[in-house]
Amino acid sequence: MRKVFLSVALTLSLLVHGQARWNQQYQSYIDQYKDVAIEQMHRWNIPASITLAQGLFESGAGRSELATKGNNHFGIKCHGWTGRTVYHDDDRKGECFRAYKSAYESYDDHSRFLASSQRYASLFKLNKRDYKGWARGLKAAGYATNPQYANKLIEIIQLYKLYEYDTAKKYDKTLAKHTKDNSVYGAALHPIKQFNKNYYVIARRGDTFKSIAKELGVSYRRLARFNERDKDDILEQNDIVWLKKKRSNAPKEYKNRMHYVKEGESMYSISQYYGIRLKSLYKMNHLKPDYQIQVGAALRVR
């Protein structure tokens, strides 16, 4: 049908002697899109592992030209498409590819594309846990011309244990909604992470509470308040930005553990790290707000 964009995918998968090696870019992509893949599995009966593996491989973990310019994570060409398009050299120069408002639309169209084509009908007779059968069936049906396509998908699934998502009975709707709501062409979403029964993102260079709030569809004033900051405060790269009100203490596993203060840390940065309110950190350690933090000091976080 078309060839896979090997230059991007193989570089990012760090292939060594034909074997894929774990890398953070792939894992970040999985964290960002796993809930969408599970949602699609529940709707269309396509294994979440297959969807994720194809998205990873076809888009180079979201960094291919088609993904960044057109939110196209699966390399699907136009073929009667009436929406926005982008052009890319593939089997021939300047071929027409589908473009989407968001990565979510790409995931949804990928499911519809497979489910509506007679060429892939036999795959839907397979068990959702049979990711090997799906991978080989996609190659046999002509999804890609790369002779190693099925093996590469299977490698990715096994390396990142994506098969575990094929038995998921539910998914995080907040994370799926985040991907669905973003409608800026070429925009790289802030991956939403989870900790302490809350959600957070990591600020990038140039981020503000306004810019992050706009992406998330929330009030920037509330976002700043959740993080115990002024709405006009300047965010630094790698700042943690919590998306809901922080909790009064750290998770249960920290009950008998202490945090030992490191160079450059503050009471506030520690409270952000654990997703707990600053006043709670002072209170549980019987400290006053004018306490001068010392490197090596032991602090309770629960």
N, C-alpha and C positions, 0 to 999 in steps of 0.2 A: 504493500500500500504506500509506504514511504519509508525512508530510512530514519533511524534514530539519530539524534544530534550527538554523535559520539564524542566530539571534541570537548563539549561541556560536561556531559555525563561521566565520561571516563576520568576526566581530570578531577572532578569533585568526589568521585567514589574511591580515588586513590588506589587504583588497581595495582597489585603487586603480584607478578607471576600469574596473572589471570584470576587472582582471588581478591575479592573486595575487602577493604579494611575499614573498620568503623571510623567515622569522622563526625565532628560536631555539627557541620552544616546539614548533613542528612538528618541527624537526630533533631535539630531545631525545626526542620521542615515537618518531621513526623509529629512533633509536639504541637505544631501549629495547625495541622490539617487532619489529625487522626479522628477528631470528633465529626468532621464533615464526612470523612470516609465511612465511619460507622453509621452515620445518618443515612447516607446513600445506600449502604448495605441493607438497612432495614426497609428502605423504600423499593429497591430494585433487585435485591438478592445477588448482588455482586460482592464477592469477598472484600472486606475492607483492606486486607493485606494486598490484594491485587491492585486495587485502586491506588493505594499509597505507593506501592512499588513502581507502578507505571508513572505516577506523577513525579516521583523522585527521579526516575531514570530518564523520562522524556524531557523534563524541564531542568535537569541538572540541579535539583533541589530548589527550584524556583528562580534560578539565575540565568536561564537561557534567554536569548533575545525574544523569542515568542512569549515567554512568561512575563518578562519585564515590560514589553511594549504592548502586548495584547492580552495579558492574563491567561494565555493559552498554556495549560500545564500538561496537555496530552498530545500535542502535535497534530490535532485534527484539522484536516484541510477543509476548504469551503464546501464543495460537494452540494450545491444547491442552497447554501447558507445565504440568508438575506440580511443578516446583521452586519455589524462593523467587521472590517477585515484588515489584515496586515499581510505583507508580502515578504517571502523569505526564500533563499536558495535552498533547494532540497534535491529531489531527483532531477529537477530542472531548475533553471534560474528563475527567480521572481515568482515562485508559486504562491497561490492564494491560500491563506490560513484564516480560520475563524478567530475573532477577537471578542473579548467579553468585558463586561463592566467590572467584574470581580472574579477572584479565584473560585469563589463558590459557584458562579455561573459555569465556569469551566468544568468543575467537578460534576455539576448536575447535567451538563450537556454530554459529558463523557458517558454517564450512565444511560442517558436516553439514546445516545449513539449506538451503544452496544445492544441495548434492549430492543431497539427498533429495526435492527439489521438482521436479515435472515442468515447472513453469513456467520453470525455469532450465536444463532439460536441454540445450537447443541450445547453450548457452554452452560446455559441456564438449567440444563438437566443434571448438571454435576452438583455434588454436595458443596455447600458454601465453605466447608473446611478443606476442600480439595484444591488448595492453591496451586499445587503442581499441575493438576489437570487443567486448571484455568490458564496458567502460564503457557503450557504447551499448546493448548487449544487456541489461544490468541495468536501464537506464532503460526500455527497450521492454517488458521483462517486468513492470514495475510495482514495482520495488524502492523507488522514491521518486517522489513527485509533483512535486518541484521540476523545472520544465522544463529547467533548466540543469545537472541532476545529472551527466550524462555529461561535459559540458564541464568542470565543476568537477573531477571525478576526473582527467580527462586533464591539466588544468592543474597539479594537484598532482603527478602522476606525472612530468611533464616538468620542472617547476621543481626538484624534489628528486632527479631522475634515478632514480626508484624502479624504472624498467624494468631497471636494471642487476641488480637482485635476481632477475629472472625467469630468468636464466641461471645462477644460483648452484647449484653441485653439492653444496655442503655448508653447514652452518651451525654456529654455536657452541653446543654443547649446554649449556654452563655458563650462558650467558645465557638460553637458552630455559627451562632448569630453574628459574632464579631467578623468572621470571614464573609458571611452573607451580606452584611450591611455596608462593607467598604465598596465604594463604587468609583474609585479614582483610577483611571488607566495608568498602569505602570507603577502604582504606589506599592511600596513594600510595607505590609502591615507590621505593626509591633506584635511579635508573638506574645500571647497572653499565657502567663504561667500561674500555677496554683501553689499555695502554701498556707497553712494555718487557717483553713476554711475560708480563704480569700483569693482574690485574683490580683496579679500585678504585671506591669510591663517594665522594661528597662529603658530609660530615656536615652535618646541618641543626641548627637551634636545638633544644636539648634532647636531642640524640642522645647515647647512651653506647655503649661497646663492647658492653654487654649488649643494648641495644635493636637495634643493627645486626646483631649475631650472631643474635638471635632471628629476625629477618626472613630472614636468609640460611641459617638452619639449621646454623650452625657454632658452635664453642666460642668464647666471648668471651675466654677466657684465651689461646687460640691467636691470635685476631684481634689482641689487644693485643700479643702477642709478635711477630707479623709486622710490626707498626708500631713496634717497639722502645719500647713504652710500658708503664706499669703498668696492670693490668686495671681499676683504679678511677680512672684519670685522667679528668679532665673534658675532653670534646671541645668545641672551639669551632666555630661555624658556618663552613663552607667548609674545614675540615680535610680533608686527603686520608687516606682509610683504605684501605690495601692489603689484599687478600683472600687473598694468598698470600705466602710469604716473598720479600722483596725480593732483587733481583739484586745482583751485585758491581759492575756498571757500567751506564752508560746504553746505549741502542741504538747500533748501528754508525754511524748517521749523525752521531753526536756525537764521532766519533773525533778529528777535528781542530778541534773547536770548544771554546771556553772559556765558562764561566759567570762573568759579572761580577756580583759581589755588589751587591744593591740595599738600600736603606734598609729596615730591619725584618727582613731575612732572617737566618737562623741556619744553622749547618752542618746541623742537623736538618731545618729546613724545606726546604733545598736537596736533602737526601737524599730527602725525601718527594716533592718535586716530580718528581724523575727516577726514583723507584722503585728507589733503590739503598740498600744498607745503610750506616749512618752510619760504621761502622768502615772500610768500603771507601773512602768519600769521603776520610777522613783519610789512609788508606794511600796512595792513588794520588796524593795531593798532598804526600806526605812531611811530614805535619803531626802534631803531638802532640795528645792530647785536651784540653790546656789552651790550645790556640791561640785567640787572641782575634780573631774575624772582623772584617774592615774593609770598609766600603763601597768598591766599586770593585775589590776584589781579584779576580784571575782564578783560577778553579778548574777543574781538569780534572774531567770527569764520566765519562770513559772512557779 
